[in-house]
């Protein structure tokens, strides 16, 4: 297939203008382009090394789809696909920096930075594997490093295999042998194959050379000069095992074990940067300790040196943060002199280094403790002066991590989760909070973060994803020796019962919850008791006992003394919705509508989109029972709007089933069929089987095979 010549100024379409070549690889050329419509720079990958147009188009489509399924801060985002002169291209996020291979051509990065990159890549690969995508080509050439913040991003899904496109079991036709797992010589790729490649990359980052491996089928041998403790060598050796089953259960599990063995477990968060870990330095810094003013913390530095130190770590775009970090306005004469010397540039409250090169020299004058205190002070300044948005929280997070103030960083992750637009992004932030709060000596915050994440996963219907955090929480509880009445233990046991209900054993879950309820004392927090009763009512309804469910929740869903704490209000709303569902099953429709409307009002007040959508679906079902078809359609439309912003969840599939039922009554069989199949596909991706009967029943109503 002829390769088009793309020169600076070449226009790909009405919006994309080529600026220059970024690089060339085995499958094509990557260009830097300007998206004039959105006024941003993008990368354009032109697939120019394929023999025919049809094959090139298919490869482009498959690569674009695989990458688009993995939404993660450390994966290069795909914006779209197109073609120029019959040659397909992929439009992607532009990462201002170079590849990891370019980084390795210079001085080896410090161990803290290696840990940061591995944690980020493991997080990205874990998200890909959960989405049914295996990258198949993890190597330094396919890892981009951002110029600012030293953030790693996984790129190039050209060899990826995805369950969604039916190619998951196809073997690879080619790949970089040094990073290729042995099973790929004659078998299909698996997540364990990506783990193997990441382990090779980890050795290369730590030792400057790859494991010795004369042939692909040979077991890799770690370099003798690999500067890591024996435990870390054992971890790497396990991840490089010949048999996939002998490796770690997940890529994140491998990197977690490696960082623990290296003594860098605190760097496991997916958004980590500027980490400065020094052996033997264990000075106490935490969110409980105050951050001293810089004129105290940076003694004996003068004002000019303090200003330069702050600006060495302060991200751009935070006017006023220099003054906030210093605790006093910077002297104008000192700023003028630094500007005259060519060290600073800027005006008013917005100052920056003229060149990024001398920054390390400014920081080398500080002790490790002073550097951490500096980062903590600047993080506070960024939070104070920055807008309340994701970019501000990420900049502050990196600084808090550099200061080892992990609880502050976890707090920002939880704030990001509360404002996340999609369910997947919310889970990403919750997972980051869990990683940051991991502590063998303080299990309380760790367990609390795990509980929040587990309950979110269960609310989304992501049952397979919830099993891992739940098992982790149960292990931590066992190690911590929590009493049976401890609120954290009770909440995690409730989460385990909710998972048991969702996976087909509601009767067993109800029995377990009833035992817990019987053990609770009179001093049990009100919110906790309401949470338990809501879970018990759900289990009883799922077991076909709505009357028993109503008996359990009825005494608690009525009036309560106001004002209620937010946690109690949330638990009460959940209990009322369970009560509404029980009344609906018992055909007490007016009462069900009242309870669901009360729950919905709380959901809207608290901004809980997923719970509000669940309330709308219950209200739609009530409207159907009352014969109010217009009202039902209105409720379903409101639920659709709420669910669309969240992305794929179990509730989305339930909505499709409800919409199919409405269209069948119209009758609109073709439109109904489309909704049934979309519901079935969504449940299949999530691994859910509890809706199979409903799907089969609707297919039967449409006269299709596979019906009940």
KACORQUI-V887787 format. One record per backbone hydrogen bond with DSSP energy under -1.0 kcal/mol. NH is the residue of the N-H (numbers start at 0). CO is the residue of the C=O. If there is no record, write none. Layout:
nh->NH co->CO
nh->NH co->CO
//
This chain:
nh->8 co->17
nh->9 co->6
nh->11 co->15
nh->16 co->33
nh->17 co->9
nh->18 co->31
nh->19 co->31
nh->21 co->29
nh->22 co->29
nh->24 co->27
nh->28 co->45
nh->29 co->22
nh->30 co->43
nh->31 co->19
nh->32 co->41
nh->33 co->16
nh->34 co->39
nh->35 co->14
nh->35 co->33
nh->38 co->34
nh->39 co->34
nh->41 co->32
nh->42 co->91
nh->43 co->30
nh->44 co->89
nh->45 co->28
nh->46 co->87
nh->47 co->45
nh->48 co->26
nh->55 co->51
nh->56 co->52
nh->57 co->53
nh->58 co->54
nh->59 co->55
nh->60 co->56
nh->61 co->57
nh->62 co->58
nh->63 co->59
nh->64 co->60
nh->65 co->61
nh->66 co->62
nh->67 co->63
nh->68 co->64
nh->69 co->66
nh->74 co->71
nh->75 co->153
nh->78 co->90
nh->79 co->90
nh->81 co->88
nh->83 co->86
nh->86 co->83
nh->88 co->81
nh->89 co->44
nh->90 co->79
nh->91 co->42
nh->92 co->76
nh->96 co->94
nh->97 co->144
nh->99 co->139
nh->99 co->142
nh->100 co->139
nh->102 co->98
nh->103 co->99
nh->105 co->102
nh->113 co->109
nh->114 co->110
nh->115 co->111
nh->116 co->112
nh->117 co->113
nh->118 co->114
nh->119 co->115
nh->120 co->116
nh->121 co->117
nh->122 co->118
nh->123 co->119
nh->124 co->120
nh->125 co->121
nh->126 co->122
nh->127 co->123
nh->128 co->124
nh->129 co->125
nh->130 co->126
nh->131 co->128
nh->132 co->127
nh->133 co->160
nh->141 co->138
nh->142 co->139
nh->143 co->152
nh->144 co->97
nh->145 co->150
nh->146 co->95
nh->152 co->143
nh->153 co->73
nh->154 co->141
nh->159 co->156
nh->160 co->133
nh->162 co->131
nh->165 co->162
nh->166 co->161
nh->169 co->166
nh->178 co->175
nh->179 co->176
nh->183 co->180
nh->184 co->181
nh->192 co->189
nh->193 co->189
nh->194 co->190
nh->195 co->191
nh->196 co->192
nh->197 co->193
nh->198 co->194
nh->199 co->195
nh->200 co->196
nh->201 co->197
nh->202 co->198
nh->203 co->199
nh->204 co->200
nh->205 co->201
nh->206 co->202
nh->207 co->203
nh->211 co->220
nh->217 co->214
nh->220 co->211
nh->225 co->222
nh->227 co->225
nh->232 co->228
nh->233 co->229
nh->234 co->230
nh->235 co->231
nh->236 co->232
nh->237 co->233
nh->238 co->234
nh->239 co->235
nh->240 co->237
nh->245 co->242
nh->246 co->243
nh->253 co->249
nh->254 co->250
nh->255 co->251
nh->256 co->252
nh->257 co->253
nh->258 co->254
nh->259 co->255
nh->260 co->256
nh->261 co->257
nh->262 co->259
nh->263 co->258
nh->266 co->263
nh->267 co->264
nh->280 co->277
nh->288 co->285
nh->295 co->292
nh->296 co->292
nh->297 co->293
nh->298 co->295
nh->300 co->297
nh->305 co->301
nh->306 co->302
nh->307 co->303
nh->308 co->304
nh->309 co->305
nh->310 co->306
nh->311 co->307
nh->312 co->309
nh->313 co->309
nh->319 co->348
nh->320 co->317
nh->323 co->319
nh->324 co->320
nh->325 co->321
nh->326 co->322
nh->334 co->330
nh->335 co->331
nh->336 co->332
nh->337 co->333
nh->338 co->334
nh->339 co->335
nh->340 co->336
nh->341 co->338
nh->342 co->337
nh->343 co->337
nh->344 co->351
nh->346 co->349
nh->349 co->346
nh->351 co->344
nh->353 co->342
nh->358 co->355
nh->361 co->357
nh->362 co->358
nh->363 co->359
nh->365 co->362
nh->370 co->366
nh->371 co->367
nh->372 co->368
nh->373 co->369
nh->374 co->370
nh->375 co->371
nh->376 co->372
nh->377 co->373
nh->378 co->374
nh->379 co->375
nh->380 co->376
nh->381 co->377
nh->382 co->378
nh->383 co->379
nh->384 co->380
nh->385 co->381
nh->388 co->386
nh->392 co->388
nh->393 co->389
nh->394 co->390
nh->395 co->391
nh->396 co->392
nh->397 co->393
nh->398 co->394
nh->399 co->395
nh->400 co->396
nh->401 co->397
nh->402 co->398
nh->403 co->400
nh->404 co->399
nh->405 co->403
nh->408 co->404
nh->409 co->405
nh->410 co->406
nh->411 co->407
nh->412 co->408
nh->413 co->409
nh->414 co->410
nh->415 co->411
nh->416 co->412
nh->417 co->413
nh->418 co->414
nh->422 co->645
nh->425 co->421
nh->426 co->422
nh->427 co->423
nh->428 co->424
nh->429 co->425
nh->430 co->426
nh->431 co->427
nh->432 co->428
nh->433 co->429
nh->434 co->430
nh->435 co->431
nh->436 co->432
nh->446 co->442
nh->447 co->443
nh->448 co->444
nh->449 co->445
nh->450 co->446
nh->451 co->447
nh->452 co->448
nh->453 co->449
nh->454 co->450
nh->455 co->451
nh->456 co->452
nh->457 co->453
nh->458 co->454
nh->459 co->455
nh->461 co->456
nh->462 co->460
nh->465 co->461
nh->466 co->462
nh->469 co->465
nh->470 co->466
nh->471 co->467
nh->472 co->468
nh->473 co->469
nh->474 co->470
nh->475 co->471
nh->476 co->472
nh->477 co->473
nh->478 co->474
nh->479 co->475
nh->480 co->476
nh->481 co->476
nh->485 co->482
nh->489 co->485
nh->490 co->486
nh->491 co->487
nh->492 co->488
nh->493 co->489
nh->494 co->490
nh->495 co->491
nh->496 co->492
nh->497 co->493
nh->498 co->494
nh->499 co->495
nh->500 co->496
nh->501 co->497
nh->502 co->498
nh->503 co->500
nh->504 co->499
nh->508 co->504
nh->509 co->505
nh->510 co->506
nh->511 co->507
nh->512 co->508
nh->513 co->509
nh->514 co->510
nh->515 co->511
nh->516 co->512
nh->517 co->513
nh->518 co->514
nh->523 co->520
nh->528 co->524
nh->529 co->525
nh->530 co->526
nh->531 co->527
nh->532 co->528
nh->533 co->529
nh->534 co->530
nh->535 co->531
nh->536 co->532
nh->537 co->533
nh->538 co->534
nh->539 co->535
nh->540 co->536
nh->541 co->537
nh->542 co->538
nh->543 co->540
nh->544 co->539
nh->548 co->544
nh->549 co->545
nh->550 co->546
nh->551 co->547
nh->552 co->548
nh->553 co->549
nh->555 co->552
nh->568 co->564
nh->569 co->565
nh->570 co->566
nh->571 co->567
nh->572 co->568
nh->573 co->569
nh->574 co->570
nh->575 co->571
nh->576 co->572
nh->577 co->573
nh->578 co->574
nh->579 co->575
nh->580 co->576
nh->581 co->577
nh->582 co->578
nh->583 co->579
nh->584 co->580
nh->585 co->581
nh->586 co->583
nh->587 co->582
nh->588 co->586
nh->591 co->587
nh->592 co->588
nh->593 co->589
nh->594 co->590
nh->595 co->591
nh->596 co->592
nh->597 co->593
nh->598 co->594
nh->599 co->595
nh->600 co->596
nh->601 co->597
nh->602 co->598
nh->603 co->599
nh->604 co->600
nh->605 co->601
nh->607 co->602
nh->608 co->606
nh->611 co->607
nh->612 co->608
nh->613 co->609
nh->614 co->610
nh->615 co->611
nh->616 co->612
nh->617 co->613
nh->618 co->614
nh->619 co->615
nh->620 co->616
nh->621 co->617
nh->622 co->618
nh->623 co->619
nh->624 co->620
nh->625 co->621
nh->626 co->623
nh->627 co->622
nh->628 co->626
nh->631 co->627
nh->632 co->628
nh->633 co->629
nh->634 co->630
nh->635 co->631
nh->636 co->632
nh->637 co->633
nh->638 co->634
nh->639 co->635
nh->640 co->636
nh->641 co->637
nh->642 co->638
nh->643 co->639
nh->646 co->642
nh->649 co->459
nh->652 co->648
nh->653 co->649
nh->654 co->650
nh->655 co->651
nh->656 co->652
nh->657 co->653
nh->658 co->654
nh->659 co->655
nh->660 co->656
nh->661 co->657
nh->662 co->658
nh->663 co->659
nh->664 co->660
nh->667 co->662
nh->671 co->667
nh->672 co->668
nh->673 co->669
nh->674 co->670
nh->675 co->671
nh->676 co->672
nh->677 co->673
nh->678 co->674
nh->679 co->675
nh->680 co->676
nh->681 co->677
nh->682 co->678
nh->683 co->679
nh->684 co->680
nh->685 co->681
nh->687 co->682
nh->691 co->688
nh->694 co->690
nh->695 co->691
nh->696 co->692
nh->697 co->693
nh->698 co->694
nh->699 co->695
nh->700 co->696
nh->701 co->697
nh->702 co->699
nh->703 co->698
//
